Amino acid sequence: MCKRGGEDDTLESWRAGHINFFREEGNKLGYEFRNDMPVIFEDFEVVYQV
């Protein structure tokens, strides 16, 4: 089975990992993580492979 990027064993561990990531990234890039920030999910499909 193939996992999507960012999947985890439980919702709680997924949330904790992503909150930590965005807090650290925010410190570097000058924004503050908030629980009400919008999130965008994207899936991609390979349509041509060399």
PDB file of N, CA, C and O in Angstrom, chain B, residues numbered from 101:
ATOM      1  N   MET B 101       0.844  -1.188   0.000  1.00  0.00           N
ATOM      2  CA  MET B 101       0.000   0.000   0.000  1.00  0.00           C
ATOM      3  C   MET B 101       0.885   1.246   0.000  1.00  0.00           C
ATOM      4  O   MET B 101       1.873   1.318   0.731  1.00  0.00           O
ATOM      5  N   CYS B 102       0.530   2.190  -0.801  1.00  0.00           N
ATOM      6  CA  CYS B 102       1.284   3.444  -0.914  1.00  0.00           C
ATOM      7  C   CYS B 102       0.637   4.501  -0.019  1.00  0.00           C
ATOM      8  O   CYS B 102      -0.570   4.729  -0.090  1.00  0.00           O
ATOM      9  N   LYS B 103       1.449   5.143   0.822  1.00  0.00           N
ATOM     10  CA  LYS B 103       0.937   6.213   1.678  1.00  0.00           C
ATOM     11  C   LYS B 103       1.112   7.555   0.996  1.00  0.00           C
ATOM     12  O   LYS B 103       2.078   7.776   0.266  1.00  0.00           O
ATOM     13  N   ARG B 104       0.192   8.423   1.236  1.00  0.00           N
ATOM     14  CA  ARG B 104       0.340   9.806   0.797  1.00  0.00           C
ATOM     15  C   ARG B 104       1.363  10.487   1.689  1.00  0.00           C
ATOM     16  O   ARG B 104       1.558  10.099   2.840  1.00  0.00           O
ATOM     17  N   GLY B 105       2.008  11.501   1.147  1.00  0.00           N
ATOM     18  CA  GLY B 105       2.968  12.250   1.958  1.00  0.00           C
ATOM     19  C   GLY B 105       2.309  12.817   3.194  1.00  0.00           C
ATOM     20  O   GLY B 105       1.242  13.426   3.114  1.00  0.00           O
ATOM     21  N   GLY B 106       2.937  12.622   4.331  1.00  0.00           N
ATOM     22  CA  GLY B 106       2.401  13.182   5.558  1.00  0.00           C
ATOM     23  C   GLY B 106       1.463  12.275   6.308  1.00  0.00           C
ATOM     24  O   GLY B 106       0.989  12.646   7.382  1.00  0.00           O
ATOM     25  N   GLU B 107       1.171  11.086   5.780  1.00  0.00           N
ATOM     26  CA  GLU B 107       0.311  10.176   6.528  1.00  0.00           C
ATOM     27  C   GLU B 107       1.054   9.659   7.735  1.00  0.00           C
ATOM     28  O   GLU B 107       2.284   9.628   7.754  1.00  0.00           O
ATOM     29  N   ASP B 108       0.313   9.257   8.733  1.00  0.00           N
ATOM     30  CA  ASP B 108       0.896   8.774   9.977  1.00  0.00           C
ATOM     31  C   ASP B 108       0.022   7.652  10.510  1.00  0.00           C
ATOM     32  O   ASP B 108      -0.998   7.318   9.906  1.00  0.00           O
ATOM     33  N   ASP B 109       0.408   7.073  11.623  1.00  0.00           N
ATOM     34  CA  ASP B 109      -0.344   5.963  12.186  1.00  0.00           C
ATOM     35  C   ASP B 109      -1.667   6.394  12.818  1.00  0.00           C
ATOM     36  O   ASP B 109      -2.654   5.661  12.760  1.00  0.00           O
ATOM     37  N   THR B 110      -1.686   7.593  13.425  1.00  0.00           N
ATOM     38  CA  THR B 110      -2.915   8.090  14.051  1.00  0.00           C
ATOM     39  C   THR B 110      -3.103   9.564  13.686  1.00  0.00           C
ATOM     40  O   THR B 110      -2.154  10.251  13.310  1.00  0.00           O
ATOM     41  N   LEU B 111      -4.323  10.026  13.804  1.00  0.00           N
ATOM     42  CA  LEU B 111      -4.603  11.440  13.562  1.00  0.00           C
ATOM     43  C   LEU B 111      -3.840  12.311  14.548  1.00  0.00           C
ATOM     44  O   LEU B 111      -3.331  13.369  14.179  1.00  0.00           O
ATOM     45  N   GLU B 112      -3.759  11.873  15.795  1.00  0.00           N
ATOM     46  CA  GLU B 112      -3.087  12.663  16.825  1.00  0.00           C
ATOM     47  C   GLU B 112      -1.601  12.844  16.505  1.00  0.00           C
ATOM     48  O   GLU B 112      -1.069  13.945  16.643  1.00  0.00           O
ATOM     49  N   SER B 113      -0.926  11.762  16.076  1.00  0.00           N
ATOM     50  CA  SER B 113       0.500  11.889  15.759  1.00  0.00           C
ATOM     51  C   SER B 113       0.707  12.694  14.477  1.00  0.00           C
ATOM     52  O   SER B 113       1.695  13.418  14.353  1.00  0.00           O
ATOM     53  N   TRP B 114      -0.217  12.572  13.526  1.00  0.00           N
ATOM     54  CA  TRP B 114      -0.144  13.369  12.293  1.00  0.00           C
ATOM     55  C   TRP B 114      -0.265  14.849  12.638  1.00  0.00           C
ATOM     56  O   TRP B 114       0.531  15.666  12.175  1.00  0.00           O
ATOM     57  N   ARG B 115      -1.259  15.191  13.448  1.00  0.00           N
ATOM     58  CA  ARG B 115      -1.461  16.593  13.835  1.00  0.00           C
ATOM     59  C   ARG B 115      -0.254  17.142  14.571  1.00  0.00           C
ATOM     60  O   ARG B 115       0.214  18.239  14.263  1.00  0.00           O
ATOM     61  N   ALA B 116       0.258  16.390  15.544  1.00  0.00           N
ATOM     62  CA  ALA B 116       1.397  16.852  16.338  1.00  0.00           C
ATOM     63  C   ALA B 116       2.613  17.094  15.452  1.00  0.00           C
ATOM     64  O   ALA B 116       3.300  18.103  15.605  1.00  0.00           O
ATOM     65  N   GLY B 117       2.881  16.179  14.533  1.00  0.00           N
ATOM     66  CA  GLY B 117       4.017  16.337  13.630  1.00  0.00           C
ATOM     67  C   GLY B 117       3.880  17.539  12.723  1.00  0.00           C
ATOM     68  O   GLY B 117       4.849  18.266  12.501  1.00  0.00           O
ATOM     69  N   HIS B 118       2.683  17.758  12.194  1.00  0.00           N
ATOM     70  CA  HIS B 118       2.474  18.890  11.287  1.00  0.00           C
ATOM     71  C   HIS B 118       2.467  20.221  12.034  1.00  0.00           C
ATOM     72  O   HIS B 118       2.991  21.213  11.528  1.00  0.00           O
ATOM     73  N   ILE B 119       1.890  20.252  13.210  1.00  0.00           N
ATOM     74  CA  ILE B 119       1.910  21.487  14.005  1.00  0.00           C
ATOM     75  C   ILE B 119       3.351  21.855  14.324  1.00  0.00           C
ATOM     76  O   ILE B 119       3.735  23.019  14.208  1.00  0.00           O
ATOM     77  N   ASN B 120       4.142  20.881  14.720  1.00  0.00           N
ATOM     78  CA  ASN B 120       5.554  21.129  15.006  1.00  0.00           C
ATOM     79  C   ASN B 120       6.275  21.654  13.766  1.00  0.00           C
ATOM     80  O   ASN B 120       7.031  22.622  13.849  1.00  0.00           O
ATOM     81  N   PHE B 121       6.042  21.019  12.616  1.00  0.00           N
ATOM     82  CA  PHE B 121       6.672  21.454  11.372  1.00  0.00           C
ATOM     83  C   PHE B 121       6.322  22.903  11.052  1.00  0.00           C
ATOM     84  O   PHE B 121       7.212  23.704  10.766  1.00  0.00           O
ATOM     85  N   PHE B 122       5.023  23.253  11.098  1.00  0.00           N
ATOM     86  CA  PHE B 122       4.615  24.601  10.725  1.00  0.00           C
ATOM     87  C   PHE B 122       5.053  25.648  11.746  1.00  0.00           C
ATOM     88  O   PHE B 122       5.296  26.798  11.380  1.00  0.00           O
ATOM     89  N   ARG B 123       5.158  25.270  13.009  1.00  0.00           N
ATOM     90  CA  ARG B 123       5.690  26.211  14.009  1.00  0.00           C
ATOM     91  C   ARG B 123       7.157  26.510  13.721  1.00  0.00           C
ATOM     92  O   ARG B 123       7.570  27.670  13.736  1.00  0.00           O
ATOM     93  N   GLU B 124       7.947  25.465  13.459  1.00  0.00           N
ATOM     94  CA  GLU B 124       9.366  25.665  13.156  1.00  0.00           C
ATOM     95  C   GLU B 124       9.548  26.454  11.857  1.00  0.00           C
ATOM     96  O   GLU B 124      10.371  27.367  11.793  1.00  0.00           O
ATOM     97  N   GLU B 125       8.778  26.100  10.819  1.00  0.00           N
ATOM     98  CA  GLU B 125       8.861  26.816   9.543  1.00  0.00           C
ATOM     99  C   GLU B 125       8.455  28.266   9.725  1.00  0.00           C
ATOM    100  O   GLU B 125       9.082  29.162   9.161  1.00  0.00           O
ATOM    101  N   GLY B 126       7.410  28.507  10.511  1.00  0.00           N
ATOM    102  CA  GLY B 126       6.955  29.867  10.767  1.00  0.00           C
ATOM    103  C   GLY B 126       8.014  30.706  11.451  1.00  0.00           C
ATOM    104  O   GLY B 126       8.175  31.886  11.139  1.00  0.00           O
ATOM    105  N   ASN B 127       8.736  30.104  12.384  1.00  0.00           N
ATOM    106  CA  ASN B 127       9.820  30.835  13.045  1.00  0.00           C
ATOM    107  C   ASN B 127      10.885  31.256  12.042  1.00  0.00           C
ATOM    108  O   ASN B 127      11.429  32.356  12.139  1.00  0.00           O
ATOM    109  N   LYS B 128      11.186  30.395  11.086  1.00  0.00           N
ATOM    110  CA  LYS B 128      12.203  30.702  10.079  1.00  0.00           C
ATOM    111  C   LYS B 128      11.714  31.717   9.052  1.00  0.00           C
ATOM    112  O   LYS B 128      12.481  32.565   8.595  1.00  0.00           O
ATOM    113  N   LEU B 129      10.416  31.628   8.686  1.00  0.00           N
ATOM    114  CA  LEU B 129       9.892  32.459   7.600  1.00  0.00           C
ATOM    115  C   LEU B 129       9.111  33.683   8.073  1.00  0.00           C
ATOM    116  O   LEU B 129       8.690  34.500   7.254  1.00  0.00           O
ATOM    117  N   GLY B 130       8.915  33.816   9.384  1.00  0.00           N
ATOM    118  CA  GLY B 130       8.289  35.023   9.904  1.00  0.00           C
ATOM    119  C   GLY B 130       6.774  34.989   9.995  1.00  0.00           C
ATOM    120  O   GLY B 130       6.128  36.031   9.884  1.00  0.00           O
ATOM    121  N   TYR B 131       6.194  33.811  10.195  1.00  0.00           N
ATOM    122  CA  TYR B 131       4.758  33.752  10.456  1.00  0.00           C
ATOM    123  C   TYR B 131       4.524  32.909  11.694  1.00  0.00           C
ATOM    124  O   TYR B 131       5.392  32.139  12.107  1.00  0.00           O
ATOM    125  N   GLU B 132       3.348  33.056  12.283  1.00  0.00           N
ATOM    126  CA  GLU B 132       3.012  32.299  13.479  1.00  0.00           C
ATOM    127  C   GLU B 132       1.915  31.297  13.154  1.00  0.00           C
ATOM    128  O   GLU B 132       0.868  31.673  12.627  1.00  0.00           O
ATOM    129  N   PHE B 133       2.141  30.038  13.459  1.00  0.00           N
ATOM    130  CA  PHE B 133       1.132  29.003  13.232  1.00  0.00           C
ATOM    131  C   PHE B 133      -0.088  29.263  14.101  1.00  0.00           C
ATOM    132  O   PHE B 133       0.030  29.615  15.275  1.00  0.00           O
ATOM    133  N   ARG B 134      -1.272  29.081  13.499  1.00  0.00           N
ATOM    134  CA  ARG B 134      -2.538  29.188  14.233  1.00  0.00           C
ATOM    135  C   ARG B 134      -3.400  27.987  13.861  1.00  0.00           C
ATOM    136  O   ARG B 134      -3.341  27.508  12.729  1.00  0.00           O
ATOM    137  N   ASN B 135      -4.184  27.510  14.789  1.00  0.00           N
ATOM    138  CA  ASN B 135      -5.055  26.362  14.528  1.00  0.00           C
ATOM    139  C   ASN B 135      -6.131  26.647  13.486  1.00  0.00           C
ATOM    140  O   ASN B 135      -6.695  25.712  12.918  1.00  0.00           O
ATOM    141  N   ASP B 136      -6.428  27.922  13.221  1.00  0.00           N
ATOM    142  CA  ASP B 136      -7.473  28.245  12.246  1.00  0.00           C
ATOM    143  C   ASP B 136      -6.900  28.581  10.861  1.00  0.00           C
ATOM    144  O   ASP B 136      -7.618  29.108  10.011  1.00  0.00           O
ATOM    145  N   MET B 137      -5.622  28.282  10.630  1.00  0.00           N
ATOM    146  CA  MET B 137      -5.021  28.552   9.315  1.00  0.00           C
ATOM    147  C   MET B 137      -5.612  27.592   8.286  1.00  0.00           C
ATOM    148  O   MET B 137      -5.801  26.415   8.593  1.00  0.00           O
ATOM    149  N   PRO B 138      -5.909  28.060   7.077  1.00  0.00           N
ATOM    150  CA  PRO B 138      -6.414  27.155   6.032  1.00  0.00           C
ATOM    151  C   PRO B 138      -5.315  26.197   5.570  1.00  0.00           C
ATOM    152  O   PRO B 138      -4.134  26.546   5.550  1.00  0.00           O
ATOM    153  N   VAL B 139      -5.723  24.998   5.204  1.00  0.00           N
ATOM    154  CA  VAL B 139      -4.805  23.983   4.709  1.00  0.00           C
ATOM    155  C   VAL B 139      -5.303  23.506   3.349  1.00  0.00           C
ATOM    156  O   VAL B 139      -6.499  23.284   3.156  1.00  0.00           O
ATOM    157  N   ILE B 140      -4.377  23.353   2.414  1.00  0.00           N
ATOM    158  CA  ILE B 140      -4.719  22.879   1.075  1.00  0.00           C
ATOM    159  C   ILE B 140      -4.068  21.519   0.865  1.00  0.00           C
ATOM    160  O   ILE B 140      -2.874  21.353   1.112  1.00  0.00           O
ATOM    161  N   PHE B 141      -4.848  20.552   0.413  1.00  0.00           N
ATOM    162  CA  PHE B 141      -4.349  19.220   0.103  1.00  0.00           C
ATOM    163  C   PHE B 141      -4.350  19.039  -1.413  1.00  0.00           C
ATOM    164  O   PHE B 141      -5.307  19.409  -2.092  1.00  0.00           O
ATOM    165  N   GLU B 142      -3.272  18.469  -1.931  1.00  0.00           N
ATOM    166  CA  GLU B 142      -3.192  18.214  -3.361  1.00  0.00           C
ATOM    167  C   GLU B 142      -2.730  16.781  -3.601  1.00  0.00           C
ATOM    168  O   GLU B 142      -1.879  16.264  -2.878  1.00  0.00           O
ATOM    169  N   ASP B 143      -3.292  16.153  -4.610  1.00  0.00           N
ATOM    170  CA  ASP B 143      -2.839  14.853  -5.088  1.00  0.00           C
ATOM    171  C   ASP B 143      -2.360  15.029  -6.515  1.00  0.00           C
ATOM    172  O   ASP B 143      -2.960  15.772  -7.292  1.00  0.00           O
ATOM    173  N   PHE B 144      -1.280  14.345  -6.859  1.00  0.00           N
ATOM    174  CA  PHE B 144      -0.731  14.411  -8.210  1.00  0.00           C
ATOM    175  C   PHE B 144      -0.686  13.008  -8.788  1.00  0.00           C
ATOM    176  O   PHE B 144      -0.538  12.023  -8.065  1.00  0.00           O
ATOM    177  N   GLU B 145      -0.815  12.940 -10.095  1.00  0.00           N
ATOM    178  CA  GLU B 145      -0.749  11.665 -10.804  1.00  0.00           C
ATOM    179  C   GLU B 145       0.290  11.784 -11.912  1.00  0.00           C
ATOM    180  O   GLU B 145       0.282  12.756 -12.667  1.00  0.00           O
ATOM    181  N   VAL B 146       1.180  10.808 -12.015  1.00  0.00           N
ATOM    182  CA  VAL B 146       2.161  10.784 -13.096  1.00  0.00           C
ATOM    183  C   VAL B 146       1.417  10.417 -14.382  1.00  0.00           C
ATOM    184  O   VAL B 146       0.783   9.364 -14.459  1.00  0.00           O
ATOM    185  N   VAL B 147       1.497  11.289 -15.387  1.00  0.00           N
ATOM    186  CA  VAL B 147       0.830  11.011 -16.653  1.00  0.00           C
ATOM    187  C   VAL B 147       1.818  10.650 -17.764  1.00  0.00           C
ATOM    188  O   VAL B 147       1.431  10.101 -18.796  1.00  0.00           O
ATOM    189  N   TYR B 148       3.091  10.961 -17.543  1.00  0.00           N
ATOM    190  CA  TYR B 148       4.118  10.608 -18.524  1.00  0.00           C
ATOM    191  C   TYR B 148       5.426  10.402 -17.784  1.00  0.00           C
ATOM    192  O   TYR B 148       5.862  11.273 -17.031  1.00  0.00           O
ATOM    193  N   GLN B 149       6.043   9.270 -17.994  1.00  0.00           N
ATOM    194  CA  GLN B 149       7.288   8.970 -17.312  1.00  0.00           C
ATOM    195  C   GLN B 149       8.347   8.644 -18.361  1.00  0.00           C
ATOM    196  O   GLN B 149       8.106   7.845 -19.266  1.00  0.00           O
ATOM    197  N   VAL B 150       9.510   9.259 -18.240  1.00  0.00           N
ATOM    198  CA  VAL B 150      10.597   9.049 -19.198  1.00  0.00           C
ATOM    199  C   VAL B 150      11.344   7.795 -18.854  1.00  0.00           C
ATOM    200  O   VAL B 150      12.301   7.438 -19.542  1.00  0.00           O
TER     201      VAL B 150
END
